[in-house]
Amino acid sequence: MAEEDLPLFGDNARLVVDQLTDAGLLRKRPRGWFWTDRRRASDPADIRSSGGAQCS
C-alpha cells in the first residue's frame, strides 16, 4: 500500500499502518508498506465468521 492509498481506508488508516509497522507486520519502503509476516496477510483475520463464536 502506498501513501496515496491511505485515504481509501478511512480516517484511522495511518494510525493502523503505523501500529502494524511498529509490531513488525509491515515494513515501510520508498514505494509504500509491505507485509513481512511468513503467514498470508489474510490468515490472522477471521473473515468467515465475523459474527463471533458459534453457539452449540
mmCIF file of the N, C-alpha and C atoms, coordinates in Angstrom:
data_MODEL
# 
_entry.id   MODEL 
# 
loop_
_atom_site.group_PDB 
_atom_site.id 
_atom_site.type_symbol 
_atom_site.label_atom_id 
_atom_site.label_alt_id 
_atom_site.label_comp_id 
_atom_site.label_asym_id 
_atom_site.label_entity_id 
_atom_site.label_seq_id 
_atom_site.pdbx_PDB_ins_code 
_atom_site.Cartn_x 
_atom_site.Cartn_y 
_atom_site.Cartn_z 
_atom_site.occupancy 
_atom_site.B_iso_or_equiv 
_atom_site.pdbx_formal_charge 
_atom_site.auth_seq_id 
_atom_site.auth_comp_id 
_atom_site.auth_asym_id 
_atom_site.auth_atom_id 
_atom_site.pdbx_PDB_model_num 
ATOM 1   N N  . MET A 1 1  ? 0.845   -1.152  0.000  1.00 0.00 ? 1  MET A N  1 
ATOM 2   C CA . MET A 1 1  ? 0.000   0.000   0.000  1.00 0.00 ? 1  MET A CA 1 
ATOM 3   C C  . MET A 1 1  ? 0.901   1.228   0.000  1.00 0.00 ? 1  MET A C  1 
ATOM 4   N N  . ALA A 1 2  ? 0.539   2.196   -0.796 1.00 0.00 ? 2  ALA A N  1 
ATOM 5   C CA . ALA A 1 2  ? 1.307   3.432   -0.901 1.00 0.00 ? 2  ALA A CA 1 
ATOM 6   C C  . ALA A 1 2  ? 0.663   4.538   -0.064 1.00 0.00 ? 2  ALA A C  1 
ATOM 7   N N  . GLU A 1 3  ? 1.424   5.555   0.216  1.00 0.00 ? 3  GLU A N  1 
ATOM 8   C CA . GLU A 1 3  ? 0.945   6.699   0.998  1.00 0.00 ? 3  GLU A CA 1 
ATOM 9   C C  . GLU A 1 3  ? -0.342  7.281   0.427  1.00 0.00 ? 3  GLU A C  1 
ATOM 10  N N  . GLU A 1 4  ? -0.421  7.383   -0.887 1.00 0.00 ? 4  GLU A N  1 
ATOM 11  C CA . GLU A 1 4  ? -1.608  7.974   -1.511 1.00 0.00 ? 4  GLU A CA 1 
ATOM 12  C C  . GLU A 1 4  ? -2.846  7.086   -1.394 1.00 0.00 ? 4  GLU A C  1 
ATOM 13  N N  . ASP A 1 5  ? -2.677  5.827   -1.001 1.00 0.00 ? 5  ASP A N  1 
ATOM 14  C CA . ASP A 1 5  ? -3.806  4.909   -0.816 1.00 0.00 ? 5  ASP A CA 1 
ATOM 15  C C  . ASP A 1 5  ? -4.474  5.057   0.556  1.00 0.00 ? 5  ASP A C  1 
ATOM 16  N N  . LEU A 1 6  ? -3.797  5.646   1.509  1.00 0.00 ? 6  LEU A N  1 
ATOM 17  C CA . LEU A 1 6  ? -4.312  5.727   2.876  1.00 0.00 ? 6  LEU A CA 1 
ATOM 18  C C  . LEU A 1 6  ? -5.726  6.309   2.969  1.00 0.00 ? 6  LEU A C  1 
ATOM 19  N N  . PRO A 1 7  ? -6.059  7.392   2.267  1.00 0.00 ? 7  PRO A N  1 
ATOM 20  C CA . PRO A 1 7  ? -7.427  7.936   2.381  1.00 0.00 ? 7  PRO A CA 1 
ATOM 21  C C  . PRO A 1 7  ? -8.522  6.950   1.960  1.00 0.00 ? 7  PRO A C  1 
ATOM 22  N N  . LEU A 1 8  ? -8.189  5.982   1.144  1.00 0.00 ? 8  LEU A N  1 
ATOM 23  C CA . LEU A 1 8  ? -9.175  4.980   0.714  1.00 0.00 ? 8  LEU A CA 1 
ATOM 24  C C  . LEU A 1 8  ? -9.623  4.093   1.871  1.00 0.00 ? 8  LEU A C  1 
ATOM 25  N N  . PHE A 1 9  ? -8.825  4.022   2.931  1.00 0.00 ? 9  PHE A N  1 
ATOM 26  C CA . PHE A 1 9  ? -9.089  3.112   4.037  1.00 0.00 ? 9  PHE A CA 1 
ATOM 27  C C  . PHE A 1 9  ? -9.620  3.812   5.290  1.00 0.00 ? 9  PHE A C  1 
ATOM 28  N N  . GLY A 1 10 ? -9.971  5.082   5.184  1.00 0.00 ? 10 GLY A N  1 
ATOM 29  C CA . GLY A 1 10 ? -10.594 5.779   6.298  1.00 0.00 ? 10 GLY A CA 1 
ATOM 30  C C  . GLY A 1 10 ? -9.641  6.636   7.106  1.00 0.00 ? 10 GLY A C  1 
ATOM 31  N N  . ASP A 1 11 ? -10.235 7.325   8.057  1.00 0.00 ? 11 ASP A N  1 
ATOM 32  C CA . ASP A 1 11 ? -9.505  8.297   8.863  1.00 0.00 ? 11 ASP A CA 1 
ATOM 33  C C  . ASP A 1 11 ? -8.423  7.679   9.748  1.00 0.00 ? 11 ASP A C  1 
ATOM 34  N N  . ASN A 1 12 ? -8.593  6.441   10.154 1.00 0.00 ? 12 ASN A N  1 
ATOM 35  C CA . ASN A 1 12 ? -7.638  5.796   11.064 1.00 0.00 ? 12 ASN A CA 1 
ATOM 36  C C  . ASN A 1 12 ? -6.580  4.969   10.345 1.00 0.00 ? 12 ASN A C  1 
ATOM 37  N N  . ALA A 1 13 ? -6.556  4.998   9.030  1.00 0.00 ? 13 ALA A N  1 
ATOM 38  C CA . ALA A 1 13 ? -5.644  4.138   8.275  1.00 0.00 ? 13 ALA A CA 1 
ATOM 39  C C  . ALA A 1 13 ? -4.188  4.377   8.661  1.00 0.00 ? 13 ALA A C  1 
ATOM 40  N N  . ARG A 1 14 ? -3.783  5.621   8.768  1.00 0.00 ? 14 ARG A N  1 
ATOM 41  C CA . ARG A 1 14 ? -2.382  5.921   9.092  1.00 0.00 ? 14 ARG A CA 1 
ATOM 42  C C  . ARG A 1 14 ? -2.021  5.372   10.466 1.00 0.00 ? 14 ARG A C  1 
ATOM 43  N N  . LEU A 1 15 ? -2.917  5.530   11.430 1.00 0.00 ? 15 LEU A N  1 
ATOM 44  C CA . LEU A 1 15 ? -2.683  5.009   12.779 1.00 0.00 ? 15 LEU A CA 1 
ATOM 45  C C  . LEU A 1 15 ? -2.502  3.495   12.742 1.00 0.00 ? 15 LEU A C  1 
ATOM 46  N N  . VAL A 1 16 ? -3.364  2.805   12.022 1.00 0.00 ? 16 VAL A N  1 
ATOM 47  C CA . VAL A 1 16 ? -3.291  1.342   11.933 1.00 0.00 ? 16 VAL A CA 1 
ATOM 48  C C  . VAL A 1 16 ? -2.008  0.913   11.222 1.00 0.00 ? 16 VAL A C  1 
ATOM 49  N N  . VAL A 1 17 ? -1.663  1.575   10.133 1.00 0.00 ? 17 VAL A N  1 
ATOM 50  C CA . VAL A 1 17 ? -0.431  1.245   9.402  1.00 0.00 ? 17 VAL A CA 1 
ATOM 51  C C  . VAL A 1 17 ? 0.782   1.451   10.308 1.00 0.00 ? 17 VAL A C  1 
ATOM 52  N N  . ASP A 1 18 ? 0.788   2.541   11.059 1.00 0.00 ? 18 ASP A N  1 
ATOM 53  C CA . ASP A 1 18 ? 1.903   2.791   11.989 1.00 0.00 ? 18 ASP A CA 1 
ATOM 54  C C  . ASP A 1 18 ? 1.982   1.714   13.063 1.00 0.00 ? 18 ASP A C  1 
ATOM 55  N N  . GLN A 1 19 ? 0.829   1.290   13.590 1.00 0.00 ? 19 GLN A N  1 
ATOM 56  C CA . GLN A 1 19 ? 0.815   0.240   14.611 1.00 0.00 ? 19 GLN A CA 1 
ATOM 57  C C  . GLN A 1 19 ? 1.315   -1.090  14.036 1.00 0.00 ? 19 GLN A C  1 
ATOM 58  N N  . LEU A 1 20 ? 0.887   -1.422  12.826 1.00 0.00 ? 20 LEU A N  1 
ATOM 59  C CA . LEU A 1 20 ? 1.347   -2.668  12.201 1.00 0.00 ? 20 LEU A CA 1 
ATOM 60  C C  . LEU A 1 20 ? 2.835   -2.612  11.876 1.00 0.00 ? 20 LEU A C  1 
ATOM 61  N N  . THR A 1 21 ? 3.314   -1.440  11.518 1.00 0.00 ? 21 THR A N  1 
ATOM 62  C CA . THR A 1 21 ? 4.753   -1.269  11.267 1.00 0.00 ? 21 THR A CA 1 
ATOM 63  C C  . THR A 1 21 ? 5.533   -1.435  12.567 1.00 0.00 ? 21 THR A C  1 
ATOM 64  N N  . ASP A 1 22 ? 5.049   -0.813  13.643 1.00 0.00 ? 22 ASP A N  1 
ATOM 65  C CA . ASP A 1 22 ? 5.705   -0.937  14.956 1.00 0.00 ? 22 ASP A CA 1 
ATOM 66  C C  . ASP A 1 22 ? 5.705   -2.381  15.443 1.00 0.00 ? 22 ASP A C  1 
ATOM 67  N N  . ALA A 1 23 ? 4.654   -3.131  15.111 1.00 0.00 ? 23 ALA A N  1 
ATOM 68  C CA . ALA A 1 23 ? 4.546   -4.532  15.526 1.00 0.00 ? 23 ALA A CA 1 
ATOM 69  C C  . ALA A 1 23 ? 5.381   -5.456  14.645 1.00 0.00 ? 23 ALA A C  1 
ATOM 70  N N  . GLY A 1 24 ? 5.963   -4.912  13.573 1.00 0.00 ? 24 GLY A N  1 
ATOM 71  C CA . GLY A 1 24 ? 6.805   -5.722  12.702 1.00 0.00 ? 24 GLY A CA 1 
ATOM 72  C C  . GLY A 1 24 ? 6.044   -6.480  11.628 1.00 0.00 ? 24 GLY A C  1 
ATOM 73  N N  . LEU A 1 25 ? 4.758   -6.212  11.464 1.00 0.00 ? 25 LEU A N  1 
ATOM 74  C CA . LEU A 1 25 ? 3.971   -6.907  10.442 1.00 0.00 ? 25 LEU A CA 1 
ATOM 75  C C  . LEU A 1 25 ? 4.019   -6.215  9.088  1.00 0.00 ? 25 LEU A C  1 
ATOM 76  N N  . LEU A 1 26 ? 4.327   -4.922  9.082  1.00 0.00 ? 26 LEU A N  1 
ATOM 77  C CA . LEU A 1 26 ? 4.522   -4.181  7.845  1.00 0.00 ? 26 LEU A CA 1 
ATOM 78  C C  . LEU A 1 26 ? 5.917   -3.579  7.855  1.00 0.00 ? 26 LEU A C  1 
ATOM 79  N N  . ARG A 1 27 ? 6.456   -3.387  6.667  1.00 0.00 ? 27 ARG A N  1 
ATOM 80  C CA . ARG A 1 27 ? 7.750   -2.709  6.533  1.00 0.00 ? 27 ARG A CA 1 
ATOM 81  C C  . ARG A 1 27 ? 7.565   -1.543  5.582  1.00 0.00 ? 27 ARG A C  1 
ATOM 82  N N  . LYS A 1 28 ? 8.047   -0.367  5.991  1.00 0.00 ? 28 LYS A N  1 
ATOM 83  C CA . LYS A 1 28 ? 7.952   0.827   5.149  1.00 0.00 ? 28 LYS A CA 1 
ATOM 84  C C  . LYS A 1 28 ? 9.116   0.852   4.181  1.00 0.00 ? 28 LYS A C  1 
ATOM 85  N N  . ARG A 1 29 ? 8.799   0.981   2.923  1.00 0.00 ? 29 ARG A N  1 
ATOM 86  C CA . ARG A 1 29 ? 9.791   1.114   1.859  1.00 0.00 ? 29 ARG A CA 1 
ATOM 87  C C  . ARG A 1 29 ? 9.470   2.388   1.081  1.00 0.00 ? 29 ARG A C  1 
ATOM 88  N N  . PRO A 1 30 ? 10.351  2.839   0.203  1.00 0.00 ? 30 PRO A N  1 
ATOM 89  C CA . PRO A 1 30 ? 10.067  4.071   -0.551 1.00 0.00 ? 30 PRO A CA 1 
ATOM 90  C C  . PRO A 1 30 ? 8.752   4.034   -1.338 1.00 0.00 ? 30 PRO A C  1 
ATOM 91  N N  . ARG A 1 31 ? 8.341   2.877   -1.796 1.00 0.00 ? 31 ARG A N  1 
ATOM 92  C CA . ARG A 1 31 ? 7.119   2.780   -2.598 1.00 0.00 ? 31 ARG A CA 1 
ATOM 93  C C  . ARG A 1 31 ? 5.881   2.442   -1.775 1.00 0.00 ? 31 ARG A C  1 
ATOM 94  N N  . GLY A 1 32 ? 6.016   2.308   -0.462 1.00 0.00 ? 32 GLY A N  1 
ATOM 95  C CA . GLY A 1 32 ? 4.863   2.029   0.382  1.00 0.00 ? 32 GLY A CA 1 
ATOM 96  C C  . GLY A 1 32 ? 5.179   0.996   1.443  1.00 0.00 ? 32 GLY A C  1 
ATOM 97  N N  . TRP A 1 33 ? 4.123   0.410   2.023  1.00 0.00 ? 33 TRP A N  1 
ATOM 98  C CA . TRP A 1 33 ? 4.256   -0.588  3.080  1.00 0.00 ? 33 TRP A CA 1 
ATOM 99  C C  . TRP A 1 33 ? 4.068   -1.978  2.506  1.00 0.00 ? 33 TRP A C  1 
ATOM 100 N N  . PHE A 1 34 ? 4.804   -2.940  3.060  1.00 0.00 ? 34 PHE A N  1 
ATOM 101 C CA . PHE A 1 34 ? 4.754   -4.318  2.588  1.00 0.00 ? 34 PHE A CA 1 
ATOM 102 C C  . PHE A 1 34 ? 4.633   -5.271  3.772  1.00 0.00 ? 34 PHE A C  1 
ATOM 103 N N  . TRP A 1 35 ? 3.879   -6.341  3.590  1.00 0.00 ? 35 TRP A N  1 
ATOM 104 C CA . TRP A 1 35 ? 3.659   -7.379  4.596  1.00 0.00 ? 35 TRP A CA 1 
ATOM 105 C C  . TRP A 1 35 ? 4.958   -8.118  4.831  1.00 0.00 ? 35 TRP A C  1 
ATOM 106 N N  . THR A 1 36 ? 5.320   -8.377  6.100  1.00 0.00 ? 36 THR A N  1 
ATOM 107 C CA . THR A 1 36 ? 6.590   -9.032  6.416  1.00 0.00 ? 36 THR A CA 1 
ATOM 108 C C  . THR A 1 36 ? 6.427   -10.407 7.059  1.00 0.00 ? 36 THR A C  1 
ATOM 109 N N  . ASP A 1 37 ? 5.235   -10.736 7.506  1.00 0.00 ? 37 ASP A N  1 
ATOM 110 C CA . ASP A 1 37 ? 4.997   -11.996 8.207  1.00 0.00 ? 37 ASP A CA 1 
ATOM 111 C C  . ASP A 1 37 ? 5.048   -13.171 7.233  1.00 0.00 ? 37 ASP A C  1 
ATOM 112 N N  . ARG A 1 38 ? 5.475   -14.333 7.697  1.00 0.00 ? 38 ARG A N  1 
ATOM 113 C CA . ARG A 1 38 ? 5.522   -15.520 6.841  1.00 0.00 ? 38 ARG A CA 1 
ATOM 114 C C  . ARG A 1 38 ? 4.132   -16.014 6.465  1.00 0.00 ? 38 ARG A C  1 
ATOM 115 N N  . ARG A 1 39 ? 3.156   -15.760 7.349  1.00 0.00 ? 39 ARG A N  1 
ATOM 116 C CA . ARG A 1 39 ? 1.779   -16.147 7.052  1.00 0.00 ? 39 ARG A CA 1 
ATOM 117 C C  . ARG A 1 39 ? 1.211   -15.209 5.998  1.00 0.00 ? 39 ARG A C  1 
ATOM 118 N N  . ARG A 1 40 ? 0.151   -15.665 5.326  1.00 0.00 ? 40 ARG A N  1 
ATOM 119 C CA . ARG A 1 40 ? -0.555  -14.763 4.425  1.00 0.00 ? 40 ARG A CA 1 
ATOM 120 C C  . ARG A 1 40 ? -1.236  -13.694 5.261  1.00 0.00 ? 40 ARG A C  1 
ATOM 121 N N  . ALA A 1 41 ? -1.380  -12.507 4.715  1.00 0.00 ? 41 ALA A N  1 
ATOM 122 C CA . ALA A 1 41 ? -1.992  -11.399 5.459  1.00 0.00 ? 41 ALA A CA 1 
ATOM 123 C C  . ALA A 1 41 ? -3.416  -11.731 5.877  1.00 0.00 ? 41 ALA A C  1 
ATOM 124 N N  . SER A 1 42 ? -4.085  -12.596 5.142  1.00 0.00 ? 42 SER A N  1 
ATOM 125 C CA . SER A 1 42 ? -5.469  -12.948 5.477  1.00 0.00 ? 42 SER A CA 1 
ATOM 126 C C  . SER A 1 42 ? -5.565  -13.995 6.588  1.00 0.00 ? 42 SER A C  1 
ATOM 127 N N  . ASP A 1 43 ? -4.488  -14.706 6.887  1.00 0.00 ? 43 ASP A N  1 
ATOM 128 C CA . ASP A 1 43 ? -4.541  -15.768 7.892  1.00 0.00 ? 43 ASP A CA 1 
ATOM 129 C C  . ASP A 1 43 ? -4.947  -15.284 9.293  1.00 0.00 ? 43 ASP A C  1 
ATOM 130 N N  . PRO A 1 44 ? -4.416  -14.163 9.794  1.00 0.00 ? 44 PRO A N  1 
ATOM 131 C CA . PRO A 1 44 ? -4.810  -13.726 11.140 1.00 0.00 ? 44 PRO A CA 1 
ATOM 132 C C  . PRO A 1 44 ? -6.231  -13.169 11.225 1.00 0.00 ? 44 PRO A C  1 
ATOM 133 N N  . ALA A 1 45 ? -6.876  -12.911 10.105 1.00 0.00 ? 45 ALA A N  1 
ATOM 134 C CA . ALA A 1 45 ? -8.225  -12.329 10.110 1.00 0.00 ? 45 ALA A CA 1 
ATOM 135 C C  . ALA A 1 45 ? -9.264  -13.405 9.838  1.00 0.00 ? 45 ALA A C  1 
ATOM 136 N N  . ASP A 1 46 ? -10.269 -13.468 10.694 1.00 0.00 ? 46 ASP A N  1 
ATOM 137 C CA . ASP A 1 46 ? -11.351 -14.428 10.520 1.00 0.00 ? 46 ASP A CA 1 
ATOM 138 C C  . ASP A 1 46 ? -12.480 -13.757 9.737  1.00 0.00 ? 46 ASP A C  1 
ATOM 139 N N  . ILE A 1 47 ? -12.464 -13.929 8.419  1.00 0.00 ? 47 ILE A N  1 
ATOM 140 C CA . ILE A 1 47 ? -13.482 -13.270 7.602  1.00 0.00 ? 47 ILE A CA 1 
ATOM 141 C C  . ILE A 1 47 ? -14.700 -14.155 7.374  1.00 0.00 ? 47 ILE A C  1 
ATOM 142 N N  . ARG A 1 48 ? -14.634 -15.403 7.740  1.00 0.00 ? 48 ARG A N  1 
ATOM 143 C CA . ARG A 1 48 ? -15.747 -16.329 7.511  1.00 0.00 ? 48 ARG A CA 1 
ATOM 144 C C  . ARG A 1 48 ? -16.847 -16.202 8.571  1.00 0.00 ? 48 ARG A C  1 
ATOM 145 N N  . SER A 1 49 ? -16.441 -15.956 9.806  1.00 0.00 ? 49 SER A N  1 
ATOM 146 C CA . SER A 1 49 ? -17.452 -15.916 10.876 1.00 0.00 ? 49 SER A CA 1 
ATOM 147 C C  . SER A 1 49 ? -17.280 -14.630 11.686 1.00 0.00 ? 49 SER A C  1 
ATOM 148 N N  . SER A 1 50 ? -17.478 -13.516 11.051 1.00 0.00 ? 50 SER A N  1 
ATOM 149 C CA . SER A 1 50 ? -17.278 -12.235 11.711 1.00 0.00 ? 50 SER A CA 1 
ATOM 150 C C  . SER A 1 50 ? -18.323 -11.953 12.784 1.00 0.00 ? 50 SER A C  1 
ATOM 151 N N  . GLY A 1 51 ? -19.325 -12.821 12.902 1.00 0.00 ? 51 GLY A N  1 
ATOM 152 C CA . GLY A 1 51 ? -20.364 -12.620 13.906 1.00 0.00 ? 51 GLY A CA 1 
ATOM 153 C C  . GLY A 1 51 ? -19.999 -13.161 15.269 1.00 0.00 ? 51 GLY A C  1 
ATOM 154 N N  . GLY A 1 52 ? -18.790 -13.640 15.457 1.00 0.00 ? 52 GLY A N  1 
ATOM 155 C CA . GLY A 1 52 ? -18.358 -14.159 16.745 1.00 0.00 ? 52 GLY A CA 1 
ATOM 156 C C  . GLY A 1 52 ? -18.405 -15.668 16.775 1.00 0.00 ? 52 GLY A C  1 
ATOM 157 N N  . ALA A 1 53 ? -18.170 -16.215 17.924 1.00 0.00 ? 53 ALA A N  1 
ATOM 158 C CA . ALA A 1 53 ? -18.139 -17.673 18.081 1.00 0.00 ? 53 ALA A CA 1 
ATOM 159 C C  . ALA A 1 53 ? -19.520 -18.271 17.881 1.00 0.00 ? 53 ALA A C  1 
ATOM 160 N N  . GLN A 1 54 ? -19.554 -19.465 17.324 1.00 0.00 ? 54 GLN A N  1 
ATOM 161 C CA . GLN A 1 54 ? -20.821 -20.163 17.121 1.00 0.00 ? 54 GLN A CA 1 
ATOM 162 C C  . GLN A 1 54 ? -21.287 -20.776 18.433 1.00 0.00 ? 54 GLN A C  1 
ATOM 163 N N  . CYS A 1 55 ? -22.592 -20.764 18.650 1.00 0.00 ? 55 CYS A N  1 
ATOM 164 C CA . CYS A 1 55 ? -23.179 -21.371 19.830 1.00 0.00 ? 55 CYS A CA 1 
ATOM 165 C C  . CYS A 1 55 ? -23.641 -22.777 19.471 1.00 0.00 ? 55 CYS A C  1 
ATOM 166 N N  . SER A 1 56 ? -23.497 -23.709 20.396 1.00 0.00 ? 56 SER A N  1 
ATOM 167 C CA . SER A 1 56 ? -23.956 -25.067 20.097 1.00 0.00 ? 56 SER A CA 1 
ATOM 168 C C  . SER A 1 56 ? -25.250 -25.385 20.807 1.00 0.00 ? 56 SER A C  1 
# 
